[in-house]
């Protein structure tokens, strides 16, 4: 399983990217304990209007 997500809170300064990565690592580990394997988590840390091609619904991250 792969996770693709927008995390504009990083771009807005609500959290640091290192904090977001720690959250993803924690969620991945908790899901692994339940039998769900997350192969990778990719995200766009940019604000909504930043023009990033990776923000959903765009497909650059995929």
C-alpha positions, 0 to 999 in steps of 0.5 A: 500500500502507498499513501499520497497526501497533501500536508499544506500545514508544513508550508503554512508553518503549522508543523515542521517537516520532521514532525510530519515524517515522525507522524507518518512513521508512527502511523506506518508502525501502528498499521504494521502491527495490525497487518497493513504494510505501508510501502511508502508515504509521499506528500506535498508539503506546499500550501494550496496556492503554491502551484505544486504539481504534486498536490492532489488532485494533480498526479506528479507524486504518483 
